[in-house]
Amino acid sequence: MRAARLRFNRGMDTHPSTADRLTELEIKASYAEDLLDRLNDVIVRQQSQIDLLLREVALLHQQPQAGDLAALPSPRDELPPHY
């Protein structure tokens, strides 16, 4: 973009031509498209992370709660087979 701006300042005519203005707009559109693609990649990656976290939370909800642990037999309470 800087090279295009330098062309505008050369010579007596300081007004950019239609072709130069069109080139500037195409450059800006290209940068905007690149930014949009990068932002989309970020959103896709974040959605994957959210999906993973939701699965992990669902698994945690399926595990017994601290109060439910008393109902489960403890390995310490079991006698070894040689007793």
Backbone hydrogen bonds, N-H to C=O, Kabsch-Sander energy under -0.5 kcal/mol:
donor,donor_aa,acceptor,acceptor_aa,energy
5,R,1,M,-2.0
6,L,2,R,-2.2
7,R,3,A,-1.5
8,F,4,A,-1.1
9,N,5,R,-1.0
10,R,6,L,-0.6
10,R,7,R,-0.8
14,T,12,M,-0.7
21,R,17,S,-2.5
22,L,18,T,-2.5
23,T,19,A,-2.3
24,E,20,D,-2.4
25,L,21,R,-2.3
26,E,22,L,-2.4
27,I,23,T,-2.3
28,K,24,E,-2.4
29,A,25,L,-2.5
30,S,26,E,-2.2
31,Y,27,I,-2.3
32,A,28,K,-2.5
33,E,29,A,-2.5
34,D,30,S,-2.2
35,L,31,Y,-2.5
36,L,32,A,-2.4
37,D,33,E,-2.2
38,R,34,D,-2.3
39,L,35,L,-2.6
40,N,36,L,-2.2
41,D,37,D,-2.0
42,V,38,R,-1.8
43,I,39,L,-2.3
44,V,40,N,-2.5
45,R,41,D,-2.3
46,Q,42,V,-2.7
47,Q,43,I,-2.5
48,S,44,V,-1.9
49,Q,45,R,-2.0
50,I,46,Q,-2.5
51,D,47,Q,-2.5
52,L,48,S,-2.2
53,L,49,Q,-2.4
54,L,50,I,-2.5
55,R,51,D,-2.0
56,E,52,L,-2.2
57,V,53,L,-2.4
58,A,54,L,-2.2
59,L,55,R,-2.1
60,L,56,E,-2.1
61,H,57,V,-2.1
62,Q,58,A,-1.1
63,Q,59,L,-0.9
68,D,65,Q,-0.6
69,L,65,Q,-0.7
69,L,66,A,-0.8
70,A,67,G,-0.6
71,A,68,D,-0.7
72,L,68,D,-0.7
72,L,69,L,-0.6
77,D,74,S,-1.0
78,E,74,S,-0.7
83,Y,80,P,-1.7
